[in-house]
């Protein structure tokens, strides 16, 4: 396994374009004063995904960060806004602007949470001294929020909390070799509505759609099938205890884990409000478009999960995948959506490539698993290279029995293309 796992890293090396679009950050560790961006990012998380994380909620995550970013740069300057430029009055309060922008977009897009949001906002804004600066800051926040809301009208994103229905309705194709089947049988898979979502930075959801899963009769498919069968089984004796930990560590609730990771980085490296807003906006937007592009491809190809591929190996036409094993089960519970491409690879490569671009190079990053699928002996891990994080995420999905290697490599390429496009065209430093 260790030799095989090197292939993913060597096939998806970080490239030099990061440096051109990156912002150098003063990397000194200490605890700064409370930051309005991290405060409202947590409120946004609790609004969008109060209990569990579904793909549509990850795709909605940039809403508040982009609003906060546009409010911050309207007052402080330095970077191109995501929407139209807003001229702020001299002395407008930065905290009032950022908090108002986040509150307004959440309030309008999540009607079921309006009462709680109104209370949270009133409490928060009351901590800012009354006066013209506060009034002007609120006005700036309202302006950028309404601009963003107008831009996102009819975007197809879920605007409910909790479990959201699929729109348009999902229609299951007939079973057959290579065809995805929901598990448990007859259930509705997650994320099908992302087929019609308008992305944040891509020209369309299929802009970076990969070519497709390995042909069932191919040697590559047989190799992938064997690797996942042997390493990802619930009864595998090949995994070490660290491998078990890794598979469970990355079964964390992704949106919760991502926000926590960004907050830790902003705190550790003393980012100011504008820097924090830019970090959250860049990285959450990359993550969201990685998911949107990924689910476009998932529901385009509708490829079966390892569970069904191993149960029904005698139907795939490949003699190298026999015998079928109807008792096989994955080590970690498998998400209920198509296998190809791997969503965690799409998301994580977009997310951490965007972080790499923001910091301008490799930077120690601390990550904690949140609500994993089973016990994890080391719930907090620190990495010194972004590529190491991404590679471990991909390995974890094979170790957990959820994915094939080809799916992870193509998901990684999709995520990397999303991040490259974002860094080139959005959230740029002004001359």
Secondary structure, 3 states (H helix, E strand, C coil): CHHHHHHHHHHCCCCCHHHHHCCCCCCCCCCCCCCHHHHHHHHHHHHHCCCCCCHHHHHHCHHHHHHHHHHHHHHHCCECCCCCCCCCCCCCCHHHHHHHHHHHHHHHHCHHHHHHHHHHHHHHHCCCCCCHHHHHHHHHHHHHHHHHHHHCCCCCCCCCCCCCCCCCCCCCCCCCCCECCCCCCCCCCCCHHHHHCCCCCCCCCCCCCCCCCCCCCCHHHHHHHHHHHHHCECCCCCCCHHHHHHHHHCCCCHHHHHHHHHHHHHHHCCCCHHHHHHHHHHHHHHHHHHHHHHHHHHHHHCECCHHHHHHCHHHCCCHHHCCCCCCCCECCCCCCCCCCCCHHHHHHHHHHHHHHHHHCCCCCEEEECCCCCCCCCCCEEEECCHHHHHHHHHHHHHHCCCCCHHHHHHHHHHHHHHHHHHHHHCCCECC
